[in-house]
Amino acid sequence: MKTLDLHKTVAELVREYPELKAVLADIGFDEITQPMALKIMGRIMTIPRGAIVKGIPMDEVHAGLEAAGFTLVGGEKEARQTLLREYVGRLNDGEDLESVRADFVKNFESVAAEEIADAEQSLIKGGVPLKDVQKLCDVHSALFHGKMEHEAVVDTHEKAAEALKNMEGQELPAGHPLHIFQLENTAMNAHLDKLQAEMEGAADPAVILPLVGAMNAVRTHYAKKEELLMPRLYDYGVTGPSQVMWGVDDEIKREIGVITKALKEDAENYPLFKGRLAQVMQRMREMVFKEEKILFPLSMRYLKESEWHEVYRDIFEIGVAFITLDDMPRWDAGEAWIKAQEIPAGILDGKVKMATGELTIRQLQGILQLLDVDITFIDENDIVRYFINEGRVFTRPLSCLGREVYNCHPPEIIPVVRQMLLDFKAKKRDHLEVWRRIMGRPIGVRYMAVYDDAGEYIGTVEFVQDFQKALDKFGGGKK
């Protein structure tokens, strides 16, 4: 029996089975017949990786090798990553999503969450654009259901909820952060059920508009996982799923925003947006599966108890979605931890001495809390060191302190932030201003480099402010 270990390089396998060279050439690996290519690339290239480079479907590779009398072993991880790349390519080529789903179900039905996470991460590190990997997010839902009918969605959500309840063999206590995420997902699906029923019934735009507007609450749900779970997974080297999911979250939020704005301008636009609305609702449902089958189990596996305490504390800063804080059960362990973190009164009475006077920390804190502006300071090493969030334009969880600022931004924004800070350090510029409407409100975001008396860069301060009140005072609120 001729056995090919796909973990081995092509050169190793050809030395073991010289006749393999002709077989691989027939399959499409043309360069294999060239001695120099075999000598140089064959030493580092495996058959699955070669299939990626050549764009040859692994099904064809397997069929060709087995027809030549070879039995394939090993290389499962590489083969799966090759298949995922193939799926990306097929989607980019315009192939129907459902046909790609069918193959995904066939090849990935028994794959653990960690393997999908690792595959996504490897694809990104291997140079596959993040936008392309994000397309796999819709395909992933094939793990949980192979069809789009509402009944399948509800049935699968119930199974996912049961799996979450006993995640990692642990019963989640009431009020645990993942229990809260689960409550939000259940309430979100109930809201979507109500909206879907209206869409299938009389479809009165006056009734549908407020239900569509309420979908924007998903921003708070996504903010919690993006700011409280994903950065912690980054700390453990688990970046792929978070990067992919964050990008899809942004797409969902943008689409909801577009539809909401169009219906607010004229509710009679509803027939034009009905298809898009149904599609984004489906994507929201499928993101639930992604969270409960991949993100949440990964979070439970890696995060320590102390980290869950911090996540619980920061939920109150960001807020809840589709439920109310009054409905949210309290986690006894988290409540006890929060109480233990209270700052002793003596520290607040300490003084900060400056060139123009001195203030106690309590006084300085009181003054800053009167400012209707969000202020964040990033030190010279790009670490978030301080913030005050009285303007509440964006959420700022305490867990962002001590972290690189890049972990606090969507993947697509990170290159912009990185370049800005490099420019500040090199003194190519000393400020950047961004003015735009966020959820219909005029927001100004100003980044300013901070230098010491010697001209050395010591950090960047970000000011975020809602200017609606000022515009209203000057009679320009609607411009």
C-alpha positions in Angstrom: 0.0 0.0 0.0 1.4 3.4 -1.0 0.6 5.9 1.8 1.1 9.6 1.4 1.5 11.6 4.6 0.3 15.1 3.6 2.3 16.6 6.5 5.4 15.8 4.5 6.9 18.1 1.8 6.5 17.3 -1.9 10.3 16.6 -2.1 10.1 14.1 0.7 7.1 12.3 -0.9 8.8 12.2 -4.3 11.9 10.7 -2.8 9.7 8.0 -1.2 7.6 7.4 -4.3 9.4 8.7 -7.5 6.4 7.8 -9.6 4.4 10.5 -7.7 6.1 13.2 -9.8 4.2 12.2 -12.9 0.9 11.8 -11.1 1.2 15.3 -9.6 2.1 16.7 -13.0 -1.1 15.1 -14.5 -3.2 16.7 -11.7 -1.9 20.2 -12.6 1.4 20.6 -10.6 3.3 21.3 -13.9 6.4 22.7 -12.2 7.0 19.4 -10.4 8.7 18.0 -13.5 11.4 20.8 -13.3 14.3 19.6 -11.2 15.1 23.1 -9.9 11.5 23.8 -8.8 11.4 20.4 -7.1 14.7 21.2 -5.4 13.8 24.7 -4.2 10.0 24.8 -3.7 9.6 21.1 -3.1 11.5 21.3 0.2 9.0 23.6 1.8 5.8 23.0 -0.1 3.2 20.4 1.0 0.6 19.1 -1.4 -2.3 21.0 0.3 -0.3 24.2 0.3 0.7 23.6 -3.4 -3.0 23.2 -4.2 -3.7 26.6 -2.7 -0.9 28.2 -4.8 -2.0 26.5 -8.0 -5.7 27.0 -7.3 -6.4 23.3 -7.8 -9.5 22.0 -5.8 -8.5 19.5 -3.1 -11.2 17.2 -4.3 -9.4 16.9 -7.6 -6.1 16.3 -5.9 -7.5 13.6 -3.7 -9.2 11.9 -6.6 -6.1 12.0 -8.8 -3.9 10.6 -6.1 -6.3 7.9 -5.0 -6.8 6.8 -8.7 -3.0 6.3 -8.9 -3.2 3.9 -6.0 -2.1 6.2 -3.1 -3.8 6.3 0.3 -3.7 9.7 1.9 -3.1 10.3 5.6 -2.4 13.4 7.7 -2.6 17.0 6.6 -6.2 17.4 7.7 -5.5 20.8 9.0 -3.8 22.0 5.8 -6.5 20.4 3.7 -9.3 22.1 5.5 -7.5 25.5 5.2 -7.2 24.8 1.4 -10.9 24.1 1.2 -11.7 27.4 3.0 -9.5 29.2 0.5 -11.4 27.5 -2.3 -14.7 28.7 -0.8 -13.5 32.2 -0.6 -12.4 32.0 -4.3 -15.8 30.6 -5.3 -17.7 33.3 -3.5 -15.5 36.0 -5.1 -16.2 34.4 -8.5 -19.9 35.0 -7.9 -20.9 31.4 -7.1 -24.3 31.0 -5.3 -23.9 31.1 -1.5 -26.1 28.0 -1.1 -23.9 25.8 -3.3 -20.9 26.8 -1.3 -22.8 26.1 1.9 -23.6 22.6 0.7 -19.9 21.7 0.3 -19.1 23.4 3.6 -21.6 21.2 5.4 -20.1 18.1 3.8 -16.5 18.9 4.8 -16.9 20.7 8.1 -19.8 19.2 9.9 -17.8 17.8 12.7 -15.2 20.5 13.0 -14.6 22.1 16.4 -14.8 25.8 17.0 -11.1 26.0 17.6 -10.2 24.6 14.2 -12.4 27.1 12.4 -10.8 29.9 14.5 -7.4 28.6 13.7 -8.2 28.3 10.0 -9.5 31.9 9.8 -6.4 33.1 11.6 -4.1 31.2 9.2 -5.9 32.5 6.1 -5.4 36.1 7.3 -1.7 35.5 8.2 -1.3 33.8 4.8 -2.3 36.9 3.0 -6.0 36.3 2.3 -7.7 39.8 2.6 -9.8 40.2 5.7 -12.8 41.3 3.5 -12.6 37.9 1.7 -12.3 35.9 4.9 -15.4 37.8 6.2 -17.4 36.2 3.4 -16.9 32.9 5.1 -19.0 34.2 8.0 -22.2 33.6 6.1 -20.9 30.2 5.0 -20.2 29.2 8.6 -23.9 29.2 9.4 -24.0 26.0 7.3 -22.6 24.3 10.4 -25.8 25.0 12.1 -28.4 24.9 9.4 -28.3 24.1 5.7 -31.5 26.0 4.7 -32.8 29.5 5.3 -36.4 28.7 6.5 -37.4 30.4 9.7 -38.3 27.1 11.4 -34.7 25.9 10.9 -33.4 29.1 12.4 -35.5 28.9 15.6 -34.8 25.2 16.1 -31.1 25.7 15.7 -31.0 28.7 18.0 -32.6 26.6 20.7 -29.9 24.0 20.3 -27.2 26.6 20.3 -28.7 28.1 23.5 -28.6 24.7 25.2 -25.0 24.2 24.1 -24.1 27.5 25.6 -25.9 26.7 28.9 -23.5 23.8 29.4 -20.5 25.3 27.7 -17.2 23.7 28.7 -19.1 21.4 31.0 -20.0 24.3 33.2 -23.4 25.6 34.2 -23.4 29.3 33.6 -24.6 31.2 36.8 -27.4 33.7 36.4 -26.0 37.1 35.4 -22.7 35.7 34.1 -21.6 37.9 31.1 -22.3 35.0 28.7 -25.7 34.4 30.2 -26.4 38.1 29.5 -25.3 37.7 25.9 -27.6 34.7 25.6 -30.5 36.6 27.0 -29.9 39.4 24.5 -29.7 36.9 21.6 -33.0 35.3 22.7 -34.7 38.7 22.9 -33.1 39.8 19.6 -34.5 36.7 17.9 -37.9 37.4 19.4 -37.8 41.0 18.1 -36.9 39.7 14.6 -39.7 37.2 14.8 -42.2 40.0 15.5 -40.8 42.1 12.6 -40.9 39.1 10.3 -44.5 38.4 11.2 -45.4 42.0 10.3 -43.5 41.7 7.0 -45.5 38.6 6.1 -48.8 40.1 7.2 -50.3 43.5 6.4 -46.8 45.0 6.1 -48.0 48.4 7.4 -44.9 50.8 7.0 -46.1 52.7 10.1 -45.8 49.6 12.2 -42.6 48.3 10.6 -40.7 51.5 10.9 -40.3 51.5 14.7 -39.5 47.8 14.7 -36.7 48.4 12.2 -35.5 51.4 14.2 -35.3 49.1 17.3 -33.0 46.8 15.4 -30.2 49.4 15.9 -30.0 48.1 19.5 -27.8 45.4 18.1 -25.0 48.1 18.1 -24.8 47.8 21.9 -24.8 44.0 21.7 -21.9 44.0 19.2 -20.1 46.7 21.1 -19.9 44.5 24.1 -18.4 41.5 22.3 -16.0 43.8 20.3 -14.8 45.7 23.3 -15.0 43.2 26.2 -14.4 39.7 24.6 -12.4 40.2 21.4 -9.5 42.2 22.9 -9.0 39.5 25.6 -8.9 36.8 23.0 -6.3 38.9 21.2 -4.2 38.6 24.4 -4.3 34.8 24.0 -3.3 35.0 20.3 -6.9 34.2 19.1 -7.4 36.9 16.5 -8.9 35.4 13.4 -12.6 34.9 14.5 -12.7 38.3 16.2 -11.3 40.2 13.2 -13.7 38.4 10.8 -16.7 38.8 13.1 -16.0 42.5 13.8 -16.0 43.2 10.1 -19.3 41.4 9.5 -20.8 43.3 12.5 -19.9 46.6 10.9 -21.6 45.5 7.6 -24.8 44.6 9.5 -24.8 47.9 11.4 -24.2 49.9 8.3 -27.0 48.1 6.4 -29.5 48.6 9.3 -28.5 52.3 9.4 -29.1 52.7 5.7 -32.5 51.0 5.9 -33.6 52.9 9.0 -32.6 56.3 7.4 -34.5 55.5 4.2 -37.7 54.5 6.0 -37.5 57.5 8.3 -37.3 59.8 5.3 -40.3 58.1 3.7 -42.0 55.1 5.2 -43.4 54.3 1.8 -39.9 53.3 0.7 -40.5 50.0 2.5 -41.3 47.9 -0.6 -37.9 49.0 -2.1 -36.0 47.8 1.0 -38.0 44.7 1.9 -35.5 42.3 0.3 -32.5 44.1 1.9 -34.3 44.1 5.3 -35.0 40.4 5.1 -31.3 39.7 4.2 -29.9 41.8 7.1 -32.3 40.1 9.5 -31.0 36.7 8.4 -27.4 37.9 8.9 -28.3 39.0 12.4 -29.7 35.5 13.1 -26.7 33.8 11.7 -24.3 36.0 13.8 -26.1 34.5 16.8 -24.9 31.1 15.7 -21.4 32.4 15.1 -21.3 33.9 18.6 -22.8 30.9 20.5 -20.9 28.2 18.6 -17.5 29.9 18.1 -16.9 33.2 20.0 -18.5 32.3 23.3 -17.0 28.8 23.7 -13.6 30.3 22.8 -14.1 33.0 25.4 -15.1 30.5 28.1 -12.1 28.4 27.3 -9.5 31.2 27.5 -10.8 33.9 29.9 -10.0 33.7 33.6 -12.4 34.3 36.4 -10.9 37.7 37.1 -11.4 38.7 33.5 -15.1 37.7 33.6 -15.4 40.0 36.6 -14.1 42.9 34.6 -16.4 42.0 31.7 -19.3 42.0 34.0 -18.4 45.4 35.4 -18.0 47.0 32.0 -21.4 45.7 30.8 -23.0 48.5 32.9 -20.9 51.1 31.1 -21.9 49.8 27.6 -25.4 48.8 28.4 -27.7 46.0 27.3 -29.6 45.3 24.1 -33.2 44.1 23.6 -33.5 43.7 27.3 -33.3 46.3 30.1 -30.8 46.7 33.0 -33.8 46.0 35.3 -34.4 42.7 33.5 -30.7 41.8 33.7 -30.0 39.3 36.4 -27.1 40.2 38.7 -24.1 38.0 39.1 -23.2 37.6 42.8 -19.5 36.9 42.2 -19.3 39.9 39.9 -21.1 42.2 42.3 -18.8 41.2 45.1 -15.7 41.9 42.9 -17.0 45.3 41.9 -17.5 46.3 45.5 -14.0 45.3 46.4 -12.6 47.6 43.7 -13.9 50.8 45.2 -11.2 53.5 45.6 -10.3 54.3 49.2 -11.3 57.8 50.2 -7.8 58.6 51.3 -6.5 58.3 47.7 -9.0 60.8 46.4 -7.8 63.4 48.9 -4.3 63.3 47.5 -3.2 66.4 45.6 -2.0 67.0 42.0 0.4 70.0 42.0 0.7 71.9 38.7 2.4 75.2 37.6 -0.8 77.1 38.0 -2.1 75.6 41.2 -3.1 72.4 42.9 -6.2 70.2 43.1 -7.1 67.2 45.1 -7.9 64.1 43.0 -11.5 64.4 44.1 -11.7 68.0 42.9 -10.0 67.3 39.6 -12.3 64.3 39.0 -15.4 66.5 39.8 -14.3 69.2 37.3 -13.6 66.7 34.5 -17.0 65.1 35.1 -18.7 68.4 34.2 -17.3 68.3 30.7 -19.7 67.1 28.0 -16.8 65.6 26.1 -15.1 62.2 25.8 -11.4 62.4 26.4 -8.9 59.6 25.9 -5.2 59.7 26.4 -2.8 57.3 24.6 0.8 57.2 25.8 4.0 57.2 23.7 3.8 53.4 23.5 0.3 53.5 22.0 -1.3 52.3 25.3 -4.6 53.7 26.5 -3.8 55.2 29.9 -6.8 57.4 30.8 -10.3 58.3 29.6 -13.3 60.2 30.8 -16.6 59.6 29.0 -19.0 62.2 30.1 -20.1 63.0 26.5 -21.0 59.4 26.0 -20.7 59.5 22.2 -18.8 56.2 22.2 -18.6 53.6 25.0 -15.3 53.3 26.9 -15.0 50.2 29.1 -12.5 50.3 31.9 -10.9 47.2 30.4 -9.4 49.3 27.6 -7.0 50.8 30.1 -3.5 49.3 29.7 -4.2 48.0 26.2 -2.8 48.9 22.9 -5.2 51.4 21.3 -5.4 49.2 18.1 -7.3 46.6 20.0 -10.1 49.2 20.6 -10.8 49.7 16.9 -12.4 47.7 14.0 -9.7 45.9 11.9 -10.4 48.2 8.9 -9.6 51.3 10.9 -6.4 50.0 12.5 -4.0 51.0 9.6 -5.4 54.6 9.7 -4.9 54.9 13.5 -1.4 53.4 13.2 -0.3 55.8 10.5 -1.7 58.8 12.4 0.3 57.9 15.5 3.4 57.4 13.4 2.9 60.8 11.9 2.5 62.4 15.3 5.7 60.8 16.5 7.6 61.9 13.4 6.0 65.4 13.7 4.7 65.2 10.2 1.5 66.6 11.6 0.3 67.3 15.1 -3.5 66.9 14.8 -6.3 65.2 12.9 -10.0 66.2 12.9 -12.9 64.1 11.7 -16.4 65.6 11.5 -19.3 63.3 10.6 -22.8 62.4 11.6 -23.2 59.4 13.8 -26.7 58.1 14.2 -27.9 61.4 12.8 -25.9 63.6 15.3 -23.0 65.9 14.3 -19.9 64.5 16.0 -16.5 66.0 16.1 -13.5 63.8 16.7 -10.1 65.6 17.3 -6.8 63.8 17.8 -3.9 66.0 19.0 -0.3 65.1 19.6 1.1 65.9 23.0 4.7 66.9 23.4 6.7 67.8 26.5 8.7 71.0 27.1 11.7 69.4 25.2 9.5 68.7 22.2 9.5 64.9 22.8 6.3 63.1 21.9 4.6 61.8 25.0 1.2 60.7 23.7 -2.0 61.5 21.9 -5.3 62.9 23.3 -8.6 62.2 21.6 -11.6 64.6 22.1 -15.0 63.4 21.0 -18.0 65.8 21.2 -21.6 66.0 20.1 -22.2 69.4 18.6 -26.0 69.2 18.3 -26.6 71.5 21.2 -24.3 74.1 19.9 -25.9 74.0 16.4 -29.3 74.3 18.0 -28.2 77.4 19.9 -27.0 79.0 16.6 -30.1 77.9 14.7 -28.3 75.5 12.5 -29.4 72.2 14.0 -31.0 70.9 10.9 -28.2 71.8 8.4 
